[in-house]
Amino acid sequence: ALYQIRNHLTSHTVILLDDSHRAYEQQAIVNWGNYWKSLRLTSFGTDEPISVIQIENPSAISEEPWNVTINLKSYFSSGRRLFYIAMHKLKGNEYRL
């Protein structure tokens, strides 16, 4: 979601990432660092750390962080899941997206 709001970020924006020791959170930090080279990261705690992230001049990059292939895979995957739900008429929390 951070990429989606990137045009609204400023150098004063503080991003808090809870449980930043988890694999998905670590991968997100790596991805953000690859996209925003000026990313500053500070972590607190040892068992379940929280990370504080700031990006110096985040709007300096205007290019998309993903390419057409990644977008198409995402749309296809989402469409496939929605089709599955529609065909099986599942409701509530019987199927998790």
N, CA, C and O of each residue as an XYZ file, in Angstrom:
388
protein
N       0.816     -1.198      0.000
C       0.000      0.000      0.000
C       0.864      1.268      0.000
O       0.412      2.329     -0.431
N       2.088      1.156      0.477
C       2.951      2.336      0.546
C       3.196      2.924     -0.838
O       3.276      4.142     -0.995
N       3.316      2.053     -1.844
C       3.512      2.556     -3.206
C       2.287      3.327     -3.686
O       2.419      4.302     -4.425
N       1.104      2.899     -3.272
C      -0.129      3.537     -3.714
C      -0.259      4.964     -3.194
O      -0.878      5.807     -3.844
N       0.319      5.241     -2.028
C       0.208      6.582     -1.442
C       1.502      7.381     -1.586
O       1.658      8.421     -0.945
N       2.418      6.916     -2.405
C       3.746      7.533     -2.495
C       3.693      9.009     -2.875
O       4.570      9.778     -2.482
N       2.686      9.412     -3.627
C       2.581     10.828     -4.022
C       2.148     11.718     -2.858
O       2.233     12.943     -2.948
N       1.689     11.112     -1.778
C       1.253     11.867     -0.605
C       2.291     11.855      0.513
O       2.086     12.482      1.552
N       3.394     11.154      0.313
C       4.445     11.089      1.326
C       5.324     12.332      1.251
O       5.529     12.901      0.179
N       5.838     12.743      2.403
C       6.813     13.830      2.447
C       8.018     13.347      3.250
O       8.002     12.249      3.808
N       9.042     14.160      3.303
C      10.221     13.809      4.105
C       9.897     13.758      5.592
O      10.660     13.194      6.376
N       8.773     14.343      5.982
C       8.372     14.359      7.390
C       7.439     13.196      7.745
O       7.078     13.025      8.909
N       7.049     12.401      6.749
C       6.171     11.266      7.001
C       6.918     10.202      7.790
O       8.044      9.838      7.450
N       6.285      9.709      8.842
C       6.860      8.626      9.647
C       5.997      7.396      9.436
O       4.783      7.441      9.634
N       6.622      6.300      9.033
C       5.933      5.039      8.789
C       6.324      4.078      9.897
O       7.509      3.838     10.129
N       5.332      3.529     10.578
C       5.588      2.556     11.635
C       5.215      1.183     11.122
O       4.112      0.982     10.612
N       6.129      0.237     11.255
C       5.899     -1.129     10.797
C       6.032     -2.060     11.997
O       7.131     -2.300     12.497
N       4.898     -2.577     12.447
C       4.856     -3.442     13.617
C       5.343     -4.849     13.246
O       5.192     -5.286     12.105
N       5.922     -5.542     14.211
C       6.421     -6.914     14.012
C       7.330     -7.003     12.790
O       7.183     -7.899     11.959
N       8.247     -6.086     12.692
C       9.093     -5.984     11.502
C      10.116     -7.109     11.384
O      10.921     -7.106     10.452
N      10.104     -8.062     12.297
C      10.992     -9.218     12.211
C      10.423    -10.309     11.310
O      11.149    -11.219     10.911
N       9.147    -10.231     10.987
C       8.500    -11.261     10.167
C       9.024    -11.203      8.731
O       9.468    -10.159      8.253
N       8.959    -12.345      8.064
C       9.526    -12.465      6.718
C       8.888    -11.490      5.721
O       9.604    -10.854      4.947
N       7.561    -11.361      5.727
C       6.900    -10.465      4.774
C       7.253     -9.007      5.039
O       7.431     -8.227      4.103
N       7.354     -8.645      6.300
C       7.727     -7.275      6.637
C       9.178     -7.005      6.231
O       9.493     -5.926      5.730
N      10.058     -7.983      6.447
C      11.451     -7.830      6.037
C      11.558     -7.665      4.522
O      12.342     -6.853      4.032
N      10.763     -8.440      3.788
C      10.784     -8.333      2.329
C      10.253     -6.975      1.886
O      10.774     -6.387      0.939
N       9.219     -6.469      2.564
C       8.689     -5.143      2.237
C       9.756     -4.073      2.446
O       9.912     -3.174      1.619
N      10.487     -4.171      3.553
C      11.549     -3.199      3.831
C      12.619     -3.242      2.743
O      13.089     -2.199      2.288
N      13.000     -4.437      2.332
C      13.994     -4.587      1.256
C      13.458     -3.961     -0.037
O      14.171     -3.223     -0.718
N      12.197     -4.263     -0.369
C      11.603     -3.713     -1.592
C      11.538     -2.189     -1.547
O      11.862     -1.517     -2.525
N      11.115     -1.650     -0.400
C      11.047     -0.198     -0.263
C      12.433      0.426     -0.380
O      12.599      1.478     -0.998
N      13.430     -0.230      0.220
C      14.804      0.272      0.147
C      15.348      0.247     -1.268
O      16.129      1.118     -1.650
N      14.939     -0.754     -2.056
C      15.358     -0.818     -3.456
C      14.700      0.284     -4.283
O      15.298      0.805     -5.225
N      13.470      0.633     -3.927
C      12.738      1.663     -4.669
C      13.162      3.065     -4.226
O      13.451      3.935     -5.047
N      13.191      3.260     -2.897
C      13.614      4.545     -2.341
C      14.990      4.378     -1.724
O      15.113      3.872     -0.609
N      16.009      4.791     -2.425
C      17.394      4.613     -1.948
C      17.678      5.428     -0.689
O      18.629      5.131      0.034
N      16.871      6.446     -0.420
C      17.103      7.313      0.732
C      16.300      6.880      1.967
O      16.094      7.677      2.882
N      15.854      5.641      1.993
C      15.070      5.130      3.114
C      15.931      5.014      4.366
O      17.031      4.464      4.329
N      15.407      5.546      5.489
C      16.094      5.427      6.784
C      15.253      4.534      7.674
O      14.044      4.727      7.796
N      15.894      3.556      8.295
C      15.198      2.564      9.106
C      15.799      2.520     10.498
O      17.017      2.431     10.654
N      14.939      2.582     11.514
C      15.347      2.415     12.899
C      14.397      1.417     13.525
O      13.181      1.576     13.421
N      14.926      0.388     14.176
C      14.087     -0.633     14.805
C      14.258     -0.609     16.312
O      15.344     -0.345     16.829
N      13.155     -0.893     17.012
C      13.145     -0.937     18.463
C      12.581     -2.275     18.919
O      11.623     -2.787     18.341
N      13.185     -2.837     19.961
C      12.706     -4.099     20.501
C      13.454     -5.273     19.911
O      14.103     -5.145     18.873
N      13.366     -6.411     20.563
C      14.078     -7.593     20.092
C      13.146     -8.748     19.747
O      13.321     -9.378     18.704
N      12.161     -9.043     20.590
C      11.270    -10.180     20.323
C      10.291     -9.888     19.189
O      10.186    -10.662     18.237
N       9.590     -8.793     19.293
C       8.644     -8.361     18.265
C       8.917     -6.888     17.969
O       8.180     -6.011     18.421
N       9.969     -6.623     17.216
C      10.384     -5.229     17.009
C       9.386     -4.419     16.188
O       8.600     -4.958     15.410
N       9.446     -3.135     16.386
C       8.710     -2.183     15.564
C       9.758     -1.328     14.852
O      10.759     -0.929     15.449
N       9.520     -1.058     13.593
C      10.472     -0.273     12.815
C       9.868      1.079     12.467
O       8.684      1.193     12.149
N      10.709      2.091     12.535
C      10.345      3.447     12.149
C      11.058      3.728     10.829
O      12.277      3.591     10.725
N      10.284      4.121      9.830
C      10.828      4.322      8.489
C      10.538      5.752      8.056
O       9.422      6.251      8.209
N      11.557      6.398      7.515
C      11.406      7.715      6.906
C      12.112      7.690      5.554
O      13.137      7.031      5.383
N      11.549      8.411      4.613
C      12.099      8.456      3.263
C      12.408      9.908      2.932
O      11.521     10.761      2.937
N      13.659     10.174      2.648
C      14.079     11.529      2.287
C      13.620     11.827      0.863
O      14.002     11.123     -0.072
N      12.808     12.860      0.695
C      12.308     13.289     -0.609
C      11.658     12.138     -1.390
O      12.115     11.797     -2.481
N      10.594     11.540     -0.836
C       9.984     10.355     -1.460
C       9.349     10.615     -2.816
O       9.224      9.688     -3.616
N       8.948     11.833     -3.094
C       8.292     12.111     -4.376
C       9.286     12.341     -5.513
O       8.877     12.607     -6.643
N      10.575     12.243     -5.232
C      11.581     12.449     -6.277
C      11.521     11.359     -7.344
O      11.947     11.574     -8.479
N      10.994     10.197     -6.984
C      10.886      9.088     -7.936
C       9.468      9.074     -8.486
O       8.505      8.974     -7.726
N       9.338      9.173     -9.790
C       8.011      9.188    -10.397
C       7.678      7.876    -11.104
O       6.523      7.638    -11.454
N       8.674      7.033    -11.314
C       8.419      5.785    -12.033
C       7.652      4.797    -11.149
O       7.755      4.823     -9.922
N       6.889      3.936    -11.802
C       6.128      2.920    -11.085
C       7.091      1.884    -10.496
O       8.098      1.548    -11.120
N       6.787      1.380     -9.300
C       7.664      0.370     -8.696
C       7.442     -1.023     -9.262
O       8.124     -1.963     -8.855
N       6.519     -1.175    -10.176
C       6.219     -2.470    -10.767
C       6.088     -2.310    -12.267
O       5.860     -1.210    -12.770
N       6.233     -3.410    -12.973
C       6.143     -3.346    -14.429
C       4.811     -3.932    -14.904
O       4.002     -4.375    -14.088
N       4.587     -3.935    -16.195
C       3.325     -4.402    -16.773
C       3.084     -5.866    -16.444
O       1.953     -6.247    -16.142
N       4.114     -6.690    -16.496
C       3.958     -8.117    -16.214
C       3.458     -8.349    -14.795
O       2.564     -9.167    -14.578
N       4.019     -7.644    -13.841
C       3.588     -7.788    -12.454
C       2.140     -7.335    -12.300
O       1.362     -7.983    -11.599
N       1.770     -6.235    -12.945
C       0.383     -5.761    -12.894
C      -0.576     -6.790    -13.470
O      -1.617     -7.067    -12.876
N      -0.236     -7.358    -14.619
C      -1.113     -8.339    -15.247
C      -1.275     -9.585    -14.379
O      -2.379    -10.118    -14.264
N      -0.187    -10.054    -13.770
C      -0.274    -11.218    -12.879
C      -1.189    -10.919    -11.704
O      -1.984    -11.770    -11.302
N      -1.085     -9.728    -11.154
C      -1.914     -9.334    -10.022
C      -3.390     -9.294    -10.415
O      -4.240     -9.812     -9.691
N      -3.696     -8.681    -11.558
C      -5.090     -8.611    -12.025
C      -5.641    -10.008    -12.303
O      -6.781    -10.307    -11.948
N      -4.842    -10.855    -12.929
C      -5.278    -12.206    -13.245
C      -5.559    -12.990    -11.961
O      -6.575    -13.678    -11.860
N      -4.666    -12.886    -10.995
C      -4.833    -13.594     -9.734
C      -6.089    -13.129     -9.000
O      -6.850    -13.948     -8.485
N      -6.301    -11.819     -8.954
C      -7.497    -11.276     -8.289
C      -8.762    -11.702     -9.018
O      -9.748    -12.076     -8.384
N      -8.740    -11.650    -10.328
C      -9.898    -12.066    -11.118
C     -10.228    -13.533    -10.919
O     -11.397    -13.907    -10.817
N      -9.201    -14.359    -10.864
C      -9.391    -15.797    -10.643
C     -10.047    -16.061     -9.288
O     -10.936    -16.905     -9.176
N      -9.603    -15.332     -8.258
C     -10.197    -15.508     -6.929
C     -11.648    -15.059     -6.910
O     -12.500    -15.736     -6.335
N     -11.936    -13.924     -7.531
C     -13.312    -13.437     -7.572
C     -14.215    -14.387     -8.355
O     -15.363    -14.609     -7.969
N     -13.709    -14.946     -9.442
C     -14.464    -15.916    -10.227
C     -14.781    -17.145     -9.377
O     -15.902    -17.653     -9.414
N     -13.802    -17.623     -8.614
C     -14.002    -18.786     -7.740
C     -15.120    -18.510     -6.732
O     -15.990    -19.352     -6.511
N     -15.084    -17.333     -6.131
C     -16.107    -16.970     -5.153
C     -17.481    -16.910     -5.813
O     -18.456    -17.433     -5.274
N     -17.558    -16.271     -6.980
C     -18.840    -16.135     -7.671
C     -19.401    -17.496     -8.073
O     -20.607    -17.722     -7.973
N     -18.547    -18.393     -8.522
C     -19.008    -19.709     -8.969
C     -19.474    -20.578     -7.798
O     -20.378    -21.399     -7.954
N     -18.877    -20.405     -6.666
C     -19.224    -21.239     -5.514
C     -20.165    -20.550     -4.543
O     -20.559    -21.127     -3.530
N     -20.522    -19.311     -4.858
C     -21.471    -18.542     -4.060
C     -21.147    -18.583     -2.570
O     -22.027    -18.746     -1.725
N     -19.853    -18.430     -2.274
C     -19.429    -18.443     -0.877
C     -19.685    -17.084     -0.260
O     -19.555    -16.056     -0.925
N     -20.040    -17.082      0.985
C     -20.329    -15.827      1.685
C     -19.536    -15.749      2.974
O     -19.030    -16.751      3.479
N     -19.439    -14.529      3.496
C     -18.788    -14.320      4.786
C     -17.327    -14.705      4.745
O     -16.625    -14.383      3.787
N     -16.867    -15.382      5.762
C     -15.452    -15.722      5.869
C     -15.167    -17.162      5.456
O     -14.170    -17.740      5.886
N     -16.028    -17.747      4.628
C     -15.797    -19.116      4.176
C     -14.616    -19.193      3.208
O     -13.964    -20.231      3.097
N     -14.350    -18.110      2.525
C     -13.212    -18.062      1.610
C     -12.444    -16.792      1.885
O     -13.014    -15.702      1.921
N     -11.175    -16.936      2.075
C     -10.343    -15.779      2.406
C      -9.565    -15.335      1.180
O      -8.864    -16.135      0.559
N      -9.685    -14.078      0.835
C      -8.953    -13.553     -0.326
C      -7.500    -13.419     -0.047
O      -6.741    -12.993     -0.918
